[in-house]
Amino acid sequence: MRGDDGQIVPVAQSAELTATLVGDAVPKVYPDLSHGMGTVNADLLDFVNR
């Protein structure tokens, strides 16, 4: 989970790469948010509770 507006590490060099390295990863990219997003949302809670 990350935003697509990361100023230091582009999405393609982090989230997408990580998803290919982690077997059952499901990348979630949120438009116009920074790398850390700064928020808790339903997707994060779903991940924590599985």
N, CA, C and O atoms as a GROMACS GRO file, in nm:
protein
  200
    1MET      N    1   0.084  -0.117   0.000
    1MET     CA    2   0.000   0.000   0.000
    1MET      C    3   0.088   0.124   0.000
    1MET      O    4   0.179   0.139   0.082
    2ARG      N    5   0.060   0.210  -0.093
    2ARG     CA    6   0.132   0.336  -0.099
    2ARG      C    7   0.064   0.427  -0.199
    2ARG      O    8  -0.015   0.384  -0.282
    3GLY      N    9   0.097   0.552  -0.188
    3GLY     CA   10   0.046   0.648  -0.284
    3GLY      C   11   0.135   0.651  -0.407
    3GLY      O   12   0.249   0.604  -0.403
    4ASP      N   13   0.083   0.705  -0.517
    4ASP     CA   14   0.162   0.709  -0.639
    4ASP      C   15   0.239   0.840  -0.658
    4ASP      O   16   0.301   0.862  -0.762
    5ASP      N   17   0.235   0.926  -0.557
    5ASP     CA   18   0.301   1.057  -0.568
    5ASP      C   19   0.426   1.065  -0.482
    5ASP      O   20   0.460   1.172  -0.432
    6GLY      N   21   0.496   0.953  -0.465
    6GLY     CA   22   0.619   0.954  -0.388
    6GLY      C   23   0.726   1.036  -0.459
    6GLY      O   24   0.754   1.013  -0.576
    7GLN      N   25   0.785   1.130  -0.390
    7GLN     CA   26   0.882   1.220  -0.451
    7GLN      C   27   1.024   1.164  -0.452
    7GLN      O   28   1.108   1.210  -0.529
    8ILE      N   29   1.051   1.065  -0.368
    8ILE     CA   30   1.187   1.011  -0.357
    8ILE      C   31   1.198   0.875  -0.423
    8ILE      O   32   1.294   0.849  -0.497
    9VAL      N   33   1.103   0.786  -0.398
    9VAL     CA   34   1.106   0.651  -0.454
    9VAL      C   35   0.982   0.631  -0.541
    9VAL      O   36   0.871   0.622  -0.489
   10PRO      N   37   1.000   0.623  -0.673
   10PRO     CA   38   0.885   0.603  -0.762
   10PRO      C   39   0.817   0.468  -0.738
   10PRO      O   40   0.880   0.372  -0.694
   11VAL      N   41   0.689   0.463  -0.767
   11VAL     CA   42   0.609   0.342  -0.746
   11VAL      C   43   0.672   0.222  -0.818
   11VAL      O   44   0.682   0.114  -0.760
   12ALA      N   45   0.712   0.239  -0.942
   12ALA     CA   46   0.766   0.127  -1.020
   12ALA      C   47   0.891   0.069  -0.957
   12ALA      O   48   0.921  -0.049  -0.978
   13GLN      N   49   0.965   0.148  -0.881
   13GLN     CA   50   1.089   0.100  -0.820
   13GLN      C   51   1.068   0.054  -0.676
   13GLN      O   52   1.165   0.019  -0.608
   14SER      N   53   0.946   0.053  -0.630
   14SER     CA   54   0.924   0.008  -0.492
   14SER      C   55   0.804  -0.085  -0.484
   14SER      O   56   0.823  -0.206  -0.472
   15ALA      N   57   0.685  -0.034  -0.489
   15ALA     CA   58   0.565  -0.116  -0.468
   15ALA      C   59   0.554  -0.227  -0.571
   15ALA      O   60   0.531  -0.343  -0.536
   16GLU      N   61   0.570  -0.192  -0.699
   16GLU     CA   62   0.556  -0.294  -0.803
   16GLU      C   63   0.667  -0.398  -0.795
   16GLU      O   64   0.642  -0.517  -0.815
   17LEU      N   65   0.788  -0.356  -0.766
   17LEU     CA   66   0.899  -0.449  -0.752
   17LEU      C   67   0.878  -0.540  -0.631
   17LEU      O   68   0.897  -0.661  -0.640
   18THR      N   69   0.839  -0.482  -0.520
   18THR     CA   70   0.815  -0.560  -0.399
   18THR      C   71   0.707  -0.665  -0.423
   18THR      O   72   0.719  -0.779  -0.377
   19ALA      N   73   0.602  -0.628  -0.494
   19ALA     CA   74   0.493  -0.723  -0.520
   19ALA      C   75   0.542  -0.842  -0.601
   19ALA      O   76   0.491  -0.953  -0.583
   20THR      N   77   0.638  -0.823  -0.689
   20THR     CA   78   0.690  -0.936  -0.765
   20THR      C   79   0.780  -1.026  -0.679
   20THR      O   80   0.794  -1.145  -0.708
   21LEU      N   81   0.839  -0.971  -0.575
   21LEU     CA   82   0.928  -1.048  -0.490
   21LEU      C   83   0.855  -1.122  -0.378
   21LEU      O   84   0.906  -1.223  -0.328
   22VAL      N   85   0.739  -1.076  -0.340
   22VAL     CA   86   0.662  -1.137  -0.233
   22VAL      C   87   0.551  -1.219  -0.297
   22VAL      O   88   0.466  -1.165  -0.368
   23GLY      N   89   0.552  -1.347  -0.272
   23GLY     CA   90   0.464  -1.440  -0.342
   23GLY      C   91   0.318  -1.404  -0.351
   23GLY      O   92   0.262  -1.404  -0.460
   24ASP      N   93   0.254  -1.374  -0.240
   24ASP     CA   94   0.109  -1.350  -0.243
   24ASP      C   95   0.074  -1.202  -0.223
   24ASP      O   96  -0.034  -1.169  -0.175
   25ALA      N   97   0.166  -1.115  -0.260
   25ALA     CA   98   0.143  -0.971  -0.244
   25ALA      C   99   0.036  -0.922  -0.341
   25ALA      O  100   0.026  -0.968  -0.454
   26VAL      N  101  -0.042  -0.827  -0.294
   26VAL     CA  102  -0.140  -0.759  -0.377
   26VAL      C  103  -0.112  -0.610  -0.364
   26VAL      O  104  -0.147  -0.550  -0.263
   27PRO      N  105  -0.048  -0.551  -0.465
   27PRO     CA  106  -0.015  -0.409  -0.454
   27PRO      C  107  -0.140  -0.321  -0.458
   27PRO      O  108  -0.231  -0.344  -0.538
   28LYS      N  109  -0.144  -0.223  -0.373
   28LYS     CA  110  -0.252  -0.124  -0.369
   28LYS      C  111  -0.186   0.012  -0.381
   28LYS      O  112  -0.110   0.052  -0.294
   29VAL      N  113  -0.215   0.083  -0.489
   29VAL     CA  114  -0.158   0.214  -0.513
   29VAL      C  115  -0.271   0.316  -0.518
   29VAL      O  116  -0.369   0.298  -0.591
   30TYR      N  117  -0.257   0.421  -0.439
   30TYR     CA  118  -0.361   0.523  -0.428
   30TYR      C  119  -0.317   0.649  -0.501
   30TYR      O  120  -0.211   0.704  -0.472
   31PRO      N  121  -0.400   0.695  -0.596
   31PRO     CA  122  -0.365   0.813  -0.675
   31PRO      C  123  -0.351   0.939  -0.591
   31PRO      O  124  -0.428   0.964  -0.498
   32ASP      N  125  -0.251   1.018  -0.625
   32ASP     CA  126  -0.231   1.152  -0.568
   32ASP      C  127  -0.196   1.154  -0.419
   32ASP      O  128  -0.204   1.260  -0.356
   33LEU      N  129  -0.158   1.041  -0.362
   33LEU     CA  130  -0.114   1.038  -0.222
   33LEU      C  131   0.036   1.013  -0.219
   33LEU      O  132   0.092   0.954  -0.311
   34SER      N  133   0.100   1.058  -0.112
   34SER     CA  134   0.245   1.038  -0.098
   34SER      C  135   0.276   0.893  -0.065
   34SER      O  136   0.186   0.813  -0.043
   35HIS      N  137   0.404   0.862  -0.062
   35HIS     CA  138   0.452   0.726  -0.036
   35HIS      C  139   0.387   0.665   0.088
   35HIS      O  140   0.334   0.555   0.082
   36GLY      N  141   0.392   0.736   0.200
   36GLY     CA  142   0.340   0.682   0.325
   36GLY      C  143   0.192   0.702   0.346
   36GLY      O  144   0.135   0.646   0.439
   37MET      N  145   0.129   0.780   0.264
   37MET     CA  146  -0.014   0.808   0.265
   37MET      C  147  -0.062   0.884   0.388
   37MET      O  148  -0.151   0.969   0.376
   38GLY      N  149  -0.007   0.858   0.504
   38GLY     CA  150  -0.046   0.932   0.624
   38GLY      C  151  -0.187   0.905   0.672
   38GLY      O  152  -0.246   0.989   0.740
   39THR      N  153  -0.242   0.791   0.637
   39THR     CA  154  -0.379   0.761   0.679
   39THR      C  155  -0.399   0.611   0.695
   39THR      O  156  -0.325   0.532   0.637
   40VAL      N  157  -0.496   0.574   0.773
   40VAL     CA  158  -0.536   0.434   0.787
   40VAL      C  159  -0.668   0.420   0.713
   40VAL      O  160  -0.758   0.503   0.730
   41ASN      N  161  -0.679   0.319   0.632
   41ASN     CA  162  -0.803   0.301   0.559
   41ASN      C  163  -0.851   0.157   0.566
   41ASN      O  164  -0.788   0.073   0.630
   42ALA      N  165  -0.962   0.129   0.503
   42ALA     CA  166  -1.023  -0.004   0.508
   42ALA      C  167  -0.930  -0.112   0.451
   42ALA      O  168  -0.929  -0.225   0.501
   43ASP      N  169  -0.852  -0.079   0.347
   43ASP     CA  170  -0.760  -0.179   0.291
   43ASP      C  171  -0.654  -0.221   0.391
   43ASP      O  172  -0.620  -0.339   0.399
   44LEU      N  173  -0.603  -0.127   0.467
   44LEU     CA  174  -0.503  -0.159   0.570
   44LEU      C  175  -0.566  -0.245   0.679
   44LEU      O  176  -0.506  -0.344   0.721
   45LEU      N  177  -0.684  -0.210   0.724
   45LEU     CA  178  -0.751  -0.290   0.827
   45LEU      C  179  -0.782  -0.430   0.777
   45LEU      O  180  -0.770  -0.526   0.853
   46ASP      N  181  -0.822  -0.445   0.652
   46ASP     CA  182  -0.845  -0.578   0.595
   46ASP      C  183  -0.717  -0.661   0.597
   46ASP      O  184  -0.719  -0.779   0.630
   47PHE      N  185  -0.604  -0.598   0.560
   47PHE     CA  186  -0.477  -0.668   0.559
   47PHE      C  187  -0.438  -0.714   0.699
   47PHE      O  188  -0.396  -0.828   0.718
   48VAL      N  189  -0.451  -0.627   0.796
   48VAL     CA  190  -0.412  -0.659   0.934
   48VAL      C  191  -0.499  -0.771   0.990
   48VAL      O  192  -0.452  -0.854   1.067
   49ASN      N  193  -0.624  -0.774   0.952
   49ASN     CA  194  -0.719  -0.872   1.007
   49ASN      C  195  -0.721  -1.004   0.934
   49ASN      O  196  -0.797  -1.094   0.973
   50ARG      N  197  -0.640  -1.021   0.828
   50ARG     CA  198  -0.647  -1.151   0.759
   50ARG      C  199  -0.552  -1.251   0.815
   50ARG      O  200  -0.546  -1.365   0.767
   0.00000   0.00000   0.00000
